Amino acid sequence: MWKCTNCHHVELSTDKPGFCPVCGAEAEKLVPHELAGIKGARTLRNLKNGLVAESQAHLRNLAFAIKAEQEGYSQVARLFRAVAEAEAVHAFNHLRLLGGVSSTQENLESAFESENLASSTYPQFIKDANEEDNTGIATVFSYSRDVERGHAKLYKKALAHMMAENDTEYYVCQVCGYVSDGVLPDECPICGAPKEKFRRVV
Amino acid sequence: MWKCTNCHHVELSTDKPGFCPVCGAEAEKLVPHELAGIKGARTLRNLKNGLVAESQAHLRNLAFAIKAEQEGYSQVARLFRAVAEAEAVHAFNHLRLLGGVSSTQENLESAFESENLASSTYPQFIKDANEEDNTGIATVFSYSRDVERGHAKLYKKALAHMMAENDTEYYVCQVCGYVSDGVLPDECPICGAPKEKFRRVV
């Protein structure tokens, strides 16, 4: 396992990568990293696979809850939300055991780098979608690319002063994921959704 | 792509699997399945990879938010929650484009089968962890195994009558993910956590 001294990313592979897959730092920035308390390759692999599976189960249940509300099954929706929360607890346990949660300062740096990685991944997705004649999907991908850039800016701002003195609310567009900092926009600047599509995060 | 006629799981592989990876149904239960509007293998792969990445980014940001609250950075915690919600929007978009959300009846069946799969996966994880002398991690895995069984029971109950007449609240243990149906327990029957560790889901 390897830890990037530039962005704090923990790479779980046994072999040393040629560069940090998150921030792109050269190999010399990667230092050996052992997780206290994890012995053996199988346990490590199971923790990683479990994290992927539990994260997806969490999201899937949340999506099912939204669908159940739309179909008028509000009690079933509540069950889906409860189980989604349970799967999140499992995913958190795996993530912590894998050493994926550091100090808030380090987490912000790591989150900032991940957003940059995400926004640099989507251009290829958009190109592929257009070349394969999926223009609608290309549009969805382009929303994500633009939104991830905005997230990176918000993290950069937070890193500057850890936001101790602020008390800002955020509004998240439920169509494209745009995060507005303190202001409920009349319409989403990324996808054009009306303000009714925004949800306040407290 | 293949759809299981037993549990409604959509398998994204090009080659037909020998059996359904979710419910274990034999190959003859798997029928060809095309997603309306997705053309080409690269777009499909990108949607799948994007779903994995966005799901994990969502969970990671939620875990960072918990850590930030613990360290007294409540505004940073709010930013992490806002971005987590944005990543969930992206994951939902990918999931819907991949045809992963059906009717509530079908979603319940699919969720039930997934819980059974999860609870049958953990015994091997536990065995591996014990063999590699990770007894603490084996305990965490055993909590998850027991909890997933409970989720399956809750889904089965919901499938019986779609819960139209119920108005039940759920309480979720934040240590092991146990879901209590209508009652806040004095302590968690799975991991022994006190009732203060439970969160009500509305």
Chai-1 contact restraints between the chains, C-beta under 6 A:
chainA,res_idxA,chainB,res_idxB,connection_type,confidence,min_distance_angstrom,max_distance_angstrom,comment,restraint_id
A,K39,B,E132,contact,1.0,0.0,6.0,A-B,restraint_1
A,K39,B,D133,contact,1.0,0.0,6.0,A-B,restraint_2
A,K39,B,N134,contact,1.0,0.0,6.0,A-B,restraint_3
A,G40,B,E132,contact,1.0,0.0,6.0,A-B,restraint_4
A,R42,B,D128,contact,1.0,0.0,6.0,A-B,restraint_5
A,T43,B,D128,contact,1.0,0.0,6.0,A-B,restraint_6
A,T43,B,A129,contact,1.0,0.0,6.0,A-B,restraint_7
A,T43,B,E132,contact,1.0,0.0,6.0,A-B,restraint_8
A,T43,B,N134,contact,1.0,0.0,6.0,A-B,restraint_9
A,T43,B,I137,contact,1.0,0.0,6.0,A-B,restraint_10
A,N46,B,F125,contact,1.0,0.0,6.0,A-B,restraint_11
A,N46,B,D128,contact,1.0,0.0,6.0,A-B,restraint_12
A,S55,B,S55,contact,1.0,0.0,6.0,A-B,restraint_13
A,S55,B,Q56,contact,1.0,0.0,6.0,A-B,restraint_14
A,S55,B,L59,contact,1.0,0.0,6.0,A-B,restraint_15
A,Q56,B,S55,contact,1.0,0.0,6.0,A-B,restraint_16
A,L59,B,S55,contact,1.0,0.0,6.0,A-B,restraint_17
A,L59,B,A91,contact,1.0,0.0,6.0,A-B,restraint_18
A,A63,B,F92,contact,1.0,0.0,6.0,A-B,restraint_19
A,A63,B,L95,contact,1.0,0.0,6.0,A-B,restraint_20
A,A63,B,V101,contact,1.0,0.0,6.0,A-B,restraint_21
A,F64,B,N107,contact,1.0,0.0,6.0,A-B,restraint_22
A,K67,B,V101,contact,1.0,0.0,6.0,A-B,restraint_23
A,K67,B,T104,contact,1.0,0.0,6.0,A-B,restraint_24
A,A68,B,T104,contact,1.0,0.0,6.0,A-B,restraint_25
A,E71,B,T104,contact,1.0,0.0,6.0,A-B,restraint_26
A,Y73,B,T104,contact,1.0,0.0,6.0,A-B,restraint_27
A,Q75,B,M163,contact,1.0,0.0,6.0,A-B,restraint_28
A,Q75,B,N166,contact,1.0,0.0,6.0,A-B,restraint_29
A,V76,B,T104,contact,1.0,0.0,6.0,A-B,restraint_30
A,V76,B,A158,contact,1.0,0.0,6.0,A-B,restraint_31
A,V76,B,M163,contact,1.0,0.0,6.0,A-B,restraint_32
A,L79,B,A158,contact,1.0,0.0,6.0,A-B,restraint_33
A,R81,B,V201,contact,1.0,0.0,6.0,A-B,restraint_34
A,A82,B,Y170,contact,1.0,0.0,6.0,A-B,restraint_35
A,A82,B,V172,contact,1.0,0.0,6.0,A-B,restraint_36
A,A82,B,V179,contact,1.0,0.0,6.0,A-B,restraint_37
A,A82,B,V201,contact,1.0,0.0,6.0,A-B,restraint_38
A,V83,B,H151,contact,1.0,0.0,6.0,A-B,restraint_39
A,E85,B,V172,contact,1.0,0.0,6.0,A-B,restraint_40
A,E85,B,V201,contact,1.0,0.0,6.0,A-B,restraint_41
A,A86,B,V172,contact,1.0,0.0,6.0,A-B,restraint_42
A,A86,B,G177,contact,1.0,0.0,6.0,A-B,restraint_43
A,A86,B,V179,contact,1.0,0.0,6.0,A-B,restraint_44
A,V89,B,Q174,contact,1.0,0.0,6.0,A-B,restraint_45
A,V89,B,G177,contact,1.0,0.0,6.0,A-B,restraint_46
A,H90,B,S144,contact,1.0,0.0,6.0,A-B,restraint_47
A,H90,B,G177,contact,1.0,0.0,6.0,A-B,restraint_48
A,A91,B,L59,contact,1.0,0.0,6.0,A-B,restraint_49
A,F92,B,A63,contact,1.0,0.0,6.0,A-B,restraint_50
A,N93,B,V140,contact,1.0,0.0,6.0,A-B,restraint_51
A,L95,B,A63,contact,1.0,0.0,6.0,A-B,restraint_52
A,V101,B,A63,contact,1.0,0.0,6.0,A-B,restraint_53
A,V101,B,K67,contact,1.0,0.0,6.0,A-B,restraint_54
A,T104,B,K67,contact,1.0,0.0,6.0,A-B,restraint_55
A,T104,B,A68,contact,1.0,0.0,6.0,A-B,restraint_56
A,T104,B,E71,contact,1.0,0.0,6.0,A-B,restraint_57
A,T104,B,Y73,contact,1.0,0.0,6.0,A-B,restraint_58
A,T104,B,V76,contact,1.0,0.0,6.0,A-B,restraint_59
A,N107,B,F64,contact,1.0,0.0,6.0,A-B,restraint_60
A,F125,B,N46,contact,1.0,0.0,6.0,A-B,restraint_61
A,D128,B,R42,contact,1.0,0.0,6.0,A-B,restraint_62
A,D128,B,T43,contact,1.0,0.0,6.0,A-B,restraint_63
A,D128,B,N46,contact,1.0,0.0,6.0,A-B,restraint_64
A,A129,B,T43,contact,1.0,0.0,6.0,A-B,restraint_65
A,E132,B,K39,contact,1.0,0.0,6.0,A-B,restraint_66
A,E132,B,G40,contact,1.0,0.0,6.0,A-B,restraint_67
A,E132,B,T43,contact,1.0,0.0,6.0,A-B,restraint_68
A,D133,B,K39,contact,1.0,0.0,6.0,A-B,restraint_69
A,N134,B,K39,contact,1.0,0.0,6.0,A-B,restraint_70
A,N134,B,T43,contact,1.0,0.0,6.0,A-B,restraint_71
A,I137,B,T43,contact,1.0,0.0,6.0,A-B,restraint_72
A,V140,B,N93,contact,1.0,0.0,6.0,A-B,restraint_73
A,S144,B,H90,contact,1.0,0.0,6.0,A-B,restraint_74
A,H151,B,V83,contact,1.0,0.0,6.0,A-B,restraint_75
A,A158,B,V76,contact,1.0,0.0,6.0,A-B,restraint_76
A,A158,B,L79,contact,1.0,0.0,6.0,A-B,restraint_77
A,M163,B,Q75,contact,1.0,0.0,6.0,A-B,restraint_78
A,M163,B,V76,contact,1.0,0.0,6.0,A-B,restraint_79
A,N166,B,Q75,contact,1.0,0.0,6.0,A-B,restraint_80
A,Y170,B,A82,contact,1.0,0.0,6.0,A-B,restraint_81
A,V172,B,A82,contact,1.0,0.0,6.0,A-B,restraint_82
A,V172,B,E85,contact,1.0,0.0,6.0,A-B,restraint_83
A,V172,B,A86,contact,1.0,0.0,6.0,A-B,restraint_84
A,Q174,B,V89,contact,1.0,0.0,6.0,A-B,restraint_85
A,G177,B,A86,contact,1.0,0.0,6.0,A-B,restraint_86
A,G177,B,V89,contact,1.0,0.0,6.0,A-B,restraint_87
A,G177,B,H90,contact,1.0,0.0,6.0,A-B,restraint_88
A,V179,B,A82,contact,1.0,0.0,6.0,A-B,restraint_89
A,V179,B,A86,contact,1.0,0.0,6.0,A-B,restraint_90
A,V201,B,R81,contact,1.0,0.0,6.0,A-B,restraint_91
A,V201,B,A82,contact,1.0,0.0,6.0,A-B,restraint_92
A,V201,B,E85,contact,1.0,0.0,6.0,A-B,restraint_93
